[in-house]
Amino acid sequence: MDQVSLVIILLAALLIPLIMAKFKINSLPTAVMEIIVGIVIGPSVFNFVNTSDLISQLSTIGAIVLLFLSGLEIDFSLFKKRRTALTPLEQKNAVNTPKYSPVRLSVYAYSTIIVLSLLLAAAFKVSGLFSDFWLAAILFGTISLGIVIAALKEQELLSKAFGQTILLISVFGELVPMMGLTLYASVYGSNSQSLWLLLLILAVAALLLLRFKPFFRFYQNINKSTTQLDIRLAFFLIVTMVTVAESVGAENILGAFVAGIVLKLLNPSETTRERLDAIGYGFFIPIFFITTGVDLNLRTLLTSGKTLLLIPLFFLAYMVAKIGGYWVLKLRFKQANALAGTALTATTMTMVLAVLRVAKSMKTITSDQSGAFLLAALLTCVISPLIFNKFYSAEKEDLVKTAVHFIGANLSTVPVAQQLRKGWYDVSMYTNHPENYQTYHAQVPVTLMENFTAQDLQDHGVFDTDILVLGHIDAERNYELAKAAKAYGVRRIIVRFEDRNVLNEHEDELRELGVEVYNTPEANITLLRALIESPSTLLLLNDTENSIYEVRVLNHLYTDVQIKNLQFAQDITISQVIRNRKLIAPNGNTTIMYGDRLIFTGNKQTAAQIRQALATAN
């Protein structure tokens, strides 16, 4: 019978995504659908499945893997202080000043969530509806990081300020309740040990982090398909941290969550994360969600009048606890998006399941109360994404074109600037020659400056750009300005060197800094050789309709997809794939991986849009 129930669960896990795709059910997260299906196939409706020891063990592993992957989702780079948050164009179009950074907004927003959660928990305790103050406060403060990430990815918002802000609020919505749950279990749990022993978890995590810090540096050189060392390391971290957590009286999910953070800090490759996602979301996690639904016996829950009352009240508490974030988000984002973001952060499921699992094992909550909390959480997962998708629209700062600043207005730079202005670029040029300004300012936006010192350029906002092109004829000046711009934090710098002697002296230094250099005579030689060896090159260069493009693939919608299956495969021709600094000659069966650099040709109008779509981080 155990095997039959497991087969039914796995069949349901297989069919759910297929049915959702068939009927275009995009508003509900897959996890919510899995719980709903679990309710249907469980004792609540058809009673096809009953949980057994085997299924319970697999479900527990699913919960552990889910929390591990949640820890792995945290992007710690968002907490790093950035020298400049916005380019000049973003500053012009931003609704508010850049002092409201994603980190600051998220701290303010989650602080309001903590305060409101405590007040709501106190209200439930005073009213007698739910007497466990601390457990209620933890539950009301939870946010489902996985569901939030899925919604942000679908809208391609993870690389934008709005998406980063909502993501950070959600990170706090898992980290803070997780710490609160650990303290709660340590204080009120019957098997808890001394609180100071919990520090051993952090000590072991730090030890593992230091021990395996260089792992991924040499991993690629020794890995084989029969070893999968990165996956072995991941499960070693999970089992070790879970064992340590249980040994000091903490919950296994805390150990799993910390293990995910440790692996994240080790900086694994994107392919490692994708394989771990495949293992987790392909097998263990669906069993956990479906089993959660199976364990919910609605026939029993809905016969209790108090439970029927608690479900809408808990739902309102989940929503109201997050409402303070609306006024915080309005400090930077437009009103509709503040509402959309607030609604999305009200989504809660993952940590609710984890908290309820611990509370039931501690016998501090009844089955009816647990069911009410869970059904209310399900409602947030249905309603909150609908509100988010209804009200969200792109912010002005997200519609800004890529800024390109040229230092030097001359015959080499002006024609390039004119062509770039026709695409997805906002071009500005700067010159210190009055005669060049008179010649070119009517053709492209040119600013006349008296001096080209690094401090003058910085004061005039010239270094506040996505791409800086140093096209001045003075090679020594270009070299000094390139170093100053790199120190300032310019993302990409391209430098012209007409004097080969100066280039020879500084080329290695600049390349180590990540500065791109070019020399016009050498470029002409390379072009002439290409014309001799490949006569069709001239046709491509003179073609007014098509051009050559390079793009780094950061959009997960186009990773793990064969070239022939790309939705725009007929519109472009991919000639080279650069992966791990190696050239790959692609064909239709070549699979695009995250981080690949594609060199392709295509129509100038459609190719620019395709390039932008591929490069959008989500």
N, C-alpha and C positions, 0 to 999 in steps of 0.2 A: 504493500500500500504506500510505503514511503517513496518508493521509486516512481509510482504512478503520479503521486502528488508533485514530485520534482519535475517529471516530464511535462505535466500540465503547466507548471510555473514557467519552465523554460520555453514552452510553446507560446505562452502568453507574452513572454519577453521578446520573442521573435516577431510575433504578429503586431504588437502595439506600434512600433515605428512604421511598419508597412501600411497599416490602416490609417495612421495619422498622415502619412504622405499621400495615400490614395485620396482621402477626403479633405486634404489640405487643412488639417487642424493645426494651426500655427500659434494660436493664442494661449494654449495650455502647455506648460513644460511636460516633457516626457515623464519625469518622476511623478508628477501629479496623476497622469493617466495610468501609470503603473499601480499606484495606490488604489485608484478607482477600480481598475480591473481586478485587483486583489480582493476588494470588497465584494465584487460581483461573483467571483469564482469561489469565495470563501463561505463561511456559515451564514453571512448576512443575506445571501440571495440563493445561489445554486448549491452551495456546500459540496463543490467538486474537490476541494483541497482542504486538508487539515494539517497543521504544523506538527512535525515530528522532531526527534532529536537531530536527525541529519539536516533537515531544512533549517532548524533553529541555529545550528552551528554555521551553516553556510550564510545565514542571515547576519549572524554576528560578525563573520569575516567581512561581509558586505559593508556593514557599518564601519568597521575598522578601516577598510580600503577607502570608503567615502570620505572619512575624516582625514585620512592621509592625503588624498588628492585635494581636499580643501586647503590643507596647509601648503601644498605644492602650488596652489593658485595665487598665493599672496605675492604681489609684486613689490618687493622692498625698495626698488629703485624710485618708487613714487615718494618715498620719505626723504630722498636726498635733496639737499638744497641746490636749486638751479641758479646760475648766475643771472640769466635773463629768461623770463617765462614767456614773453610775447615778443614777436617781431614788430617793427613799426606799424605795419599794416594791421596786425592783430590788435595793437594798442588803439589804432584809429577806430576800428570796428567793434571793439569790445564794449559791452554795456557798462562795465565798471572798471576800476583800476586793478592792475595785476596784484595788488596787495592781498586780494582774496584768492590765495592759491588753493589748489585742491586739498593739500594737507591741512591748511588752516580751516577751510570750510568743513572738512570732514570731522575735525576735532570738535568744532563748535556744534555741528549737527548731532554727533553722537552724544555729546554732553547733554543736549536737550532730551535725547532718548533715555539716558540713564535717569535723569530727574523725573520725567514723566512715568517711566516704568516703576520707580519707587512709589510715586504718588498713587498710581493705579493699583499696585500691590497692597498699599495701605488701605485703599478704598474697599477692595475685596475682603481684606481681613476684618475691617470694622463692620462691614455689612454682613459678615458671617457666610458669604458665598464661597470663599476659599481662604482657609486660615493660615496656610503656609506662606508667610510674607516673602521670604527670600527666594523660594522656588518660583513664585509668581513673578517677582521682579526679574529673575534670570530669563524666564520664558518670554516675557513681554519685550525684553531687550534684544532678542535674537533676530538675526537677519539671515536669509538663505543665500550665502555667497554663490553657490553653484547656479541657482536660478537667475540671480542678478547678472552673473557673467554671461550666461546663455542669452539673456535679453540684450545686453550691451553688445555682444558679438553680432547678433542678428542685425542690429542697427549700425554696426561698424563704428562703435563709439569708444572702444577701449584706449585708443591713441589720442583722444580729444579731452579737453579739460573737464567737460561735463561727465564723460564716462569715467575718468580717473577719480573725480570727486565721489560719484556714486559707488565706485568700486572700493574706495578707501573707507567710506561709511560702512559698507558691507563687511569689509575686513574687520573693522572694530566690532561689528555685530556678530562675528564668530569668535574673535579673540577674547573679548571681555566676558561674554557669557561662559566661554570655556574655562576661563580662570575662576569665574564665580562659581561654576559647577564644581570645580575641583575643591575649592574652599568649603563649599556647602557639603560635599560628600565627606570631606575630612572632618568637619566639625560634627555633623549629625549622623554620619554613617556608623553602624554598629561595629564594623570591622576596620575602622579608620585607625591610622597610627599617628604619630606626632607630625604636626604640620611642617616642622623643619625638614623632615625626610623628603618632602616634595621638592626641596632644592636639589636632591640627588638626580631628579629627572633632568633639570637644567644642566647639572654638572656632566652627566653622561652625554647629553646632547652636545655640549660644548666640546667634550673629548672626541666624540665621533666626528664632529665638524672639522676639528683640527687634524684628526688622523687621516681623513679621506679628502682633505682640501685639494691635494694635487691629483686626485683620482682621474678626473675628466681631462686632464692635460695629456696623459699618455694612453687613455682608454682607447681612443680611435686606432692607435697603432697596434694594439694587441687583441682587440675584440674580433671574434669570429661568430658566425651565425649559430654555431653549436655551443657557444659559451654565454652570450648575452650578459656580459658582466654588469652592465648598468642596471638591468632588471634584478639580477642577483643581489646587487648592493641595495637596491630599494627595499626588497623584502627582508634583507638582513637588518636594515634600519627599523623597519616596521616591527619585526618580531622582538628585536632588542629593546626598543623603547616601550612596547606594550608590556613586555616582561618586567622591565624596571618599574613602570607605572603601577602595575598590579602588586609588585613586591613591596612598595611603600604605601599601599592602601589607597592609591588613586585609581581612576577609571582607565580601562584600556583605550578608550577613545582619545583621552588626553595624550597618551603615549603615541598613538597613531598620528595625531595632529602635529605633535612636536617632530615626529619623524619626517613628516611632509615638509615642515619648515627647514629642517636640517638639509634634506635633499635639495630644496630650492636654493639654499645658500651655497651649496656645492656647484651651482650653475650647470645643471645637466643640459644636454642638447635638446632641441625641440623634438627630435625623433624619439628620444628616451621618454619624454612626457607623453607623446602620442601613443607609444606602446603600452605605457602604464594605464593611460586612459582606456585603451582597447581591452586590457585585462579586467580593469575595474568595471567600466560601463558595459562591457560585452558579456560579463558573466555574474560577478559577485553582487554588484550594486543593484541590478534589476531584481535579483532574488530578495534582497533586503527590502526594497520598496514594495514589491508585490506581497511579500510575507507580512509587511506592516498592515496592508489592507486586509489580508486574510485574517489577521488577529483582531481586527475591528468587527465586533459582532453588533451590527446596527439594530438587530431585532431586540437585543437586550438593552442597548444604550438608549434607544428612542422610546422605550417604555417608561423611562424615568423622567418625571416632570422636572426635577432639578437639573438633569443633564440637558434637557431641551432648553431650559432657561440659560444655562451656562454657555452653550455653543455660541449664540449671537453676542453675549456679553464678552466672552473671550475674544471673539472676532473683532469687536469694537475696540477692545483693549489693545490688541495687536496693532490696529490702525492708528488709534489715538496716540499711542506711545511714540509713533514716528512723525506725528504732525508738526512738531517743533522744527523739524528739518526744512519745512516749506519756507519759513521766513529766513532761515540761514541761506538756503540755495538762491533766494531772491536777491541776495547781496551781489551776486555776479551774473546769474542766468535769468532769462526772461520768465515771466509769471507762469506761462503754460508749462515750461520745462521744469520749473521748480515744483509744480504740482505733479508732473509725470515722475520726476525723480523721487519725490516723497512717497508716492504710491508704490514705486518699485522697491524701495527700501522696507516697505511694510510686508513684503513677501517673506514668509518664514516657513521653514520645513525641516531642513537638515538638522540644525541644532535642537529644534523642538523634539525631533525623534530621539536624538542622543540624550537630551535632558530627561525626557519621559522614561527612557529605557533605564537610566540610572535611578530615577525617583521610584520607579516600580520595584527595582531590585532592593532598594532601601526601605520599601513599604511606607513611604511618606506620602503616597498619593493613591487613591482608589482607581479601579479600572474605569468607572464611570467618568471621573474627573479627567483621567488620562485621555479617554476617548473624546471628551469635549474639547480639550486643548488641541488634540490632533485634527479633529474635524474643522475647528475654527482656523487652524493653520492651513488646511486644505482650501478653505474659502479664500484666504489671502492669496494663495497661489493661482486661483482661478480669476479673481477680480483685479488684483494689483497689476499683472501684466496687461490686461485689457485696458486699464486706465492709462498705463504708460504708453502703449502703442497708439492710443487715441489722441493723446495730448502732445507727445514729443514732436518737435520739428527742429531742424538744424539751427544752431546758434550762428550769429553773424560772424563770430571769430572762426568758426569752422568752415566758412565759405571763402576764406581768404586764399588767394593764389600764392604759389611759391614765390618768395621774394628773392630777386637776383640783383645784386648791386655791383656795378662795374666801376672800377677806379681807373680812369683813363678813357677819354673819348677820342677815338682815332679810326682810321680805316679798317683796323683789325677787329675792333669791338662794336662799332656802331651797326654794321650790317647784321651781326649776330643778335644784338639787342632788338633790332627791328623785327626779326623773324620770331624771336621768343615772345614778343608782346602779342603775337597772334594766337599763342597757345595759352596754357594754364600757368602763366608766369606774370608777375608784376615787376617790371624792370625800372631801375633807377641808375643813372650814370653820374659820375662826378669827375670834374676836370679842374686843373689849376692853370690852364692856358686860356686866356680870354678869346684868342682867335679861334680855338677849337670850339669854345662855347658858342660863338657867333655862327660858326659853320653848321653845327649839328643840333642846336637846341630846338629848332623847329621840327626836326625829324623824330627825335626821341627825348624823353624827359632828362635834361642835363642840369646839374647844379654846379655853379662856378664857386670854387673855394680858393682862398688865398694860399693856404698851405696844405700839404699832404702829410703832416706829422700824425703819428698814431693817436696822440691825444686829441688833435683836432677832429680826426675821423670818428673817434669814439664819442666826442661831445656832440657831433652832428648826427649821430645815430647810424653812421655808415656801416658799422660792425653789427648792427642789429638786423641781421638778414639770414635767410636760409642758405644762400650760396653767395660767396664773395669771389669776384673775378678781378685779379690784379693784372690789368692789361696795360699798365704804364710802360713806356719805352725804357725807363730807368730800372735796370735789373737789380741793382743794389737796394734801391728804395722798395722794390717789390718784395725782396727777401726780408727786409726789416719789418715791413707791414704784414707779411704773411705770419711771421712769428708773433707779432703783437695781436693779430686777429685770432690766432689759435689760442693764445693765452687768455684772450677775452671770452672765448667760447663759441666762436663761429662754427657752425656744423660742418660746412664744406667750403674749401678754399682751393681755387684754381689760379696758378701763377704763370705769367708769361716771362720767359727768359730769352732775349735775343742775343745776349752775350754768352756764348758757350763756356767761356772761362769762369764766369760767375756761377753758372749752373753746375759745372764740374765741382766747384768748391763747396757748394751748399746742397747738392742734390740728395745725398744720403741723409743728411740731417732733416731736410724737409719731408722726405718720404717716410722717415721714422715718425714724424709728427702727424702723418696722415694727410699732408698737403700734396695736391696734384700739380705737376709741373708740365709745361710744354715749351717747345722751341720751334719757331716758325720754319726755319730752313729744314729741320729734320722732319717736320710734319709734311712739308712739300715733297721731300724725298720719298717718304713712306707712301704718299698719295701717288706719285709718279710710278713707283714700283708696282703698286696695286693696279694701276691702269694698264701696265704692261702685262702683268701676270693674269689679271682678271678684267678684260675689256668691258664687261658689263657693269663694272663699278661706276664708270662714267655715267651710264644711263641712270643708275640709282641716285648719284649725286645731283644730276641735273633734273631729276624727276620732281615736279612741283606737287605731285599728289602723294608720293610715298617718301618715307624716311627711315633711318635706322634708330632704334631705341634700345636703351638698357634699363632694366628695372630689377629691384630686389623684391622677391615675393614674400610679403608679410601678412597677406590675407589668407586666413585659414580656409576660406571658402574654395580656394584654388589649390590647396595642398593635398597630397595623396591622390591626385587626379591625373590620369594619363592625358598627354597632350591632345590626342584625338577626341577626348571627351570634354575638353574645355568648351564652354558655351560660345566662345568667340574664336574657335580654332580656324574657322574659314576666313577670318578677317585679317589674320597676321601670319607671318612665317617665322618660326623660331629657328634661328641658325646655330646658336650655341647656348649651352647651359653650363654655368660656372658653379661648381659645388665643391666646397672645401678647397678652394683655390686650384681646382682641377677642371679642365675643359672636357665636356661631354658632348659628343655628336648626337643630337637628339633624333628620335623618330616618333611616329605616332604612338608607340607603346611606352615611351619614356614617361615615368611618373615625376611630376613636379613635387619637390620637397620644400618645406619651410626654409627660407633663407637662401634659396637658389637665386642666382642672378641670370636673367634671361636676356639674350641679345636677339632682337627680332626686328623685322621690317613690316610696315603696314601703312595704310592710309593715314595721312597726317591728322585728319579730323577724328577718326574712330580710334586710332592707335593711342592718341594722347589720353583718351578716356579709359582705355583698357589699361594703360600704364598706371594711371592713378588708382584704378580699382585694385590692381595687383599689389600696389605698394601701400594700400591702406591697412594699417595694423589693426587686427581685431582678434 
